Each structure stands twice: as structure tokens, then as C-alpha cells.
Amino acid sequence: MVRAGEGGWLFDEFERQSVVSVGWQEMGPLQTLKSRAEFVAAAERAYPGGKKFSLAISAGQLYRFVREVKLGDTVLTYNPAERAYLVGTVAGEYEYVPDAAGQQPNRRAVKWRGRVARDTLSVATRNSLGAISTLFALPAEAAQEIESQLTGTAALAPVAQPGLPDEAAEDAVVDLYKDIQAKAFEFIKDRVSQLDWEDMQELVAGLLRAMGYKTRVSPSGPDRGKDIVASPDGLGFEDPRIVVEVKHRTAAMGSQEIRSFLGGRHDNDKGLYVSTGGFTKDARYEAERGRIPVTLMDLDDLVRTLLEQYDRMDPAAQRLVPLRRLYWPV
């Protein structure tokens, strides 16, 4: 797969000129580069401010385009407007065309063979074609299905009617959504874990403000068992007065830490103990039998609360863990 630019805006150019092309024009001609390491080094020279991980991915795609793609390989590109894949055969070696359209000077000639409608493909194949990479290799099963559709050796897959999705397709979409949702949750946990202690404290305070409380965050130094005090008036005079301890470390909190936290509380206080390292069983038991109500919040609980309250959080708190909303068909 070689994408025709964002949104397929170069699709007509690909078809009319019988080419596929990729950008990264700042790197110049690539004929002299042989190994993947040389492509990475060239990318780092051309984009000195780029992130190493992103540059390595880009260099890998260029290496594949220049060195791995061979004459006779099948290539396809996608036209979102038509919901169709243009399928062809690589007909030329790599060439560098500096005045190419769309600032995509790295080209391969292609002999186009025909189109395959996206709606005729199985859900599994459609999912495999959804990668965001500019260039990637298709799974063997997807390549075989596209070839069968192109040559007419396979029956067209039934197209689901609006409002009447077939069960297999619906199950596949649900499974994909659950997989993406689970990965997103773990990625958010990764981002939260990377916060320093002060930012973690501010994040918890931001969550409480989103829930309607006013907060007072303790300054750096001895906190006397409290990092944040939250209450309706912000001064702790009105009930409920919530006293918060934030521990941002990998070790789980034990019963002794919970006893120490509870020991400094007033009778009408409510307690919230946040530990990104979690809690031992004894710590949870200690919290359950404490003389005041106390909620223990581990990293999973923190992220779930973050997702529930995110839209109500103020911009300062949102900036600590920037998130983007994803819409999914139901």
C-alpha cells in the first residue's frame, strides 16, 4: 500500500501519471543509500529537530520503498471519494523527480490493472488496510482477497445494508473497538505515569475541581499527611472536607501508610489516598476499617476517573494529559 497523500488528494495524479510516490523531499535523492541505518542517518540530518522514533519509522518506510519494493510487486492506493482501491504492478525502479507534484519526488512507475471496491472486501481485510502509515505491506490473506476480487475469481462479499449489519462484520468491529479501547487506556496510563510528582498532584486537584470542589494544594515540603484539601468553599470550613494524599511511586502502599494517613484526620474529614503504585491487601483492609471514610485510588482508578471527568476539567489540568476524542460507529 502506498497512500496518495492525506485524504487521497494525489490519487488522480497517481492514476494519470501511472506512478506511486512518497515525500520527505528534504532528504534529497536516495539512490546512494543502501542500508536501513543509512536511511535513518539521512533522515536525522534532514530533520535535525525530529523525534528519533518518528524519524526511524519514516526512514524504514523510505528504505522499503527504495530497496525492498521490486519490479512485478503488486501495489495499491486508496481513493476515499470513490471508496475504491486502485491496484497495479510495479513497473519501474526507484527514481528521484525533484519537480514532482505535491512535493513527493520519490517515485516508482506503476502499470495500473483495475479497481477493487472497499465495500466488497471482508471486514478483516478492511481492518488491515486501515493503518495510518504512508507505506506498508499487506497481510498475505488481504493481498490474496484483493487479487481474487481484481481477477474475478472470488464472489463479491455481501455489502451490509444501512441498519442491517451482518453479524460477523458487527462482531469484528466490536472486537476491534475493544482492542483499541484497551490499548488507549494503557497508553493513557503510560502518560500519567510519566508525570512528575507536582504535576500528579495538580492532576488530582484538577479532577476534584471538575467534580465541583474548590482545592488548596500544599506547597512543596512537609505536608503533614495531606497534599490537597478539597471542599465546597475552598477553605475547608464547609462539609465535605476531603483530605488527599498523593503518592507517585512504583511501590505499593502498605497498611502502615494508611494508618499514618488516617491518624492525622479530623472526625468529619473524608479521605482520598492516591497511589500510582497501588496498595497491598493489608492497606485496603486498613482503609475499610478506618474511623473515617477513605477511598483508595490506584493508577487504573485514577485514569478511569480522568476519562469520566475530562470534559469538565479546566484547561490547565487537561494540558497535563492531553487527550483527543475518537468517534466510533455503534
Buried (B, 14 or more C-beta within 10 A) or exposed (E): BBBBBEEBEBBEBBBEBEBBBBBBBEBBBBEEBEEBEBBBBBBBEBBEEEEEEEBBBBBBBBBBBBBEBEEEBBBBBBBEEEEBBBBBBBBEEBBBBEEBBBEBBBBBBBEBBEBBBBEBBBBBBBBBBEEEBBBBEBBEEBBEBBBEBBEEEBEEBEEBEEEEBBEEBEEBBEEBBEEEEEEBBEEBBEBBBEBEBEBBBBBBBBBBBBBEBBBEBBEEEEBEBBBBBBBBEBEBEEEEBBBBBBBBEEEBBBBEBBEEBBEEBEEEBBBBBBBBBBBBEBBBEBBEEBEBEBEBBBBEBBBEBBEEBBEBBEEEBBEBBEBEEEEEEE
